[in-house]
Amino acid sequence: MDNCGIYKITCLINNKVYIGCTTKLKIRWSQHKYCLKNNKHGNSYFLRLWKKYGKDAFKFEIIEFCSKNILFEREDYWVKFYKSNIDKFGFNIKSTGPEMNNFMSQKTIDKLTFFFFLRSRKVILFDLINKIQNEFDSIIELSKYLNKDKSTVCAAIKRNQIYKKRYLIIYKENFDKNTDYLNIKILKRNNNGKSVLQFDLKGNFIKEWKSITNAAKTLKISPSSIVLNYKTNLCFDNNTEPKFKVMSAGKFNWKLKVLN
């Protein structure tokens, strides 16, 4: 809920306000500024004020957090409270409804959301061969460094894959100081003989698999993600929660079977 709510944009020159609602409060002001800067904003009055006075003449504020199901209802309340749909007091085009439709198509919103997602999350790259760790301010920067498409990098992160049999990539907020990422072994093709044990996320045993490849193929997950899971899951014990956050593989935890 802390990213869903109602916001107010005030023009400090004439004190007129704009009321909007969104499920992405963290990036909403950046979306507005991007459209205004690039002359793509659908609210012509807002755009004229921006061109005339510049960005320093506007103030962005969050005025209420609320759940998604009452978003438009609360937006309507605040529009009426500030009378922002009346020219004398504000520059809302209409009094209620999805505020994004006031000036942008859903296709444009989706593109902008993905654009700011790529630019806003820091990532860490681990070179498992050269044992080097690098931090990047965004997926865009990392993609340029690797000379790879942004969607390919996103997919590698999402699947917990060891990319190109060399790189491990994680979001910075998922970094665990207790995990020795640089010494995670790279999966080789001779893992067919390694039996693995499958557990749920609470540590309950589910099944023994004859090999990593067999388990990965049946469950349609990456073999590398299984290896990565059992290498990082250092504090895993049956019937107990892990002592620190680990990366699951296929929503399961894994262990190599210990042979006596």
C-alpha positions, 0 to 999 in steps of 0.5 A: 500500500505504501506505493499506492495513493493520492498525490498533489502537484502545486504550482508555486506561482499561482497556487493552483493544484493538480490531484492524481492517483497512482499505484506507483507513487515512487516514480509518478513524479518522474513520469510527469516530469519526463512527459513535460520535459519532452512535450508529451504531457496531455494536460495542455495547461500543465504543460504551458505552466511548465514551459513558462516557469520551469520545474522549480515552480512545482511541488510534488506531495503525497497526500494519502496512502490507500488501497487500490480498490478505493483509489479513484474514490479517494482521488475524487474526494481530494479533487473536490476538496481542493476544487482542482477541476475548477480553473480558478483553483487547479488544472485537473481535466476532469473530476474523477476516474483514472488520472493517467487517462487524463493525459497518457495512453496505457501503452505510454504508461507501461513503457514509462513504468518499464523505463523507470524500472530499468533506471531505478534498481541497482544491480551487482555483477559477480564475475565467477571466473575472475572473482570480481564484483561490480555494482551498477546504478541500473540494468541499463548501465549493466546491459551496456557493460555486458553489451547485451539486450536489457530484456536478456539481463532482466531474464537472467536475474529473474531466473537466478541463472549463472549467465554465460556460465560466468556471471551472477547478477542480483538486485542490490536490495537482495544482497546477503552479506553472509553469502560468498557469491564469488565462490559459488561453483559454476554448473558443469555438464557432468551433474547428471550423477548428483542426487539432489533433495527437494524441500519446500521453503519452510524446510519440509522434505518433498522428494529425492531426485536422481540428478540436477538435470532430471529435477530441472527438466521435470520442474521446468527450471534452470539447473544453474538456479538449483546449484546456486540455491544449494550453494547459497543456502548455507544455514538450511535445516529441516523444519526451520526457516533459513537464518537469512534470505536465500534465493529459491529455485522454482519456489523450492530449496535444494540440497545435494545428497550426502553419500556415506 
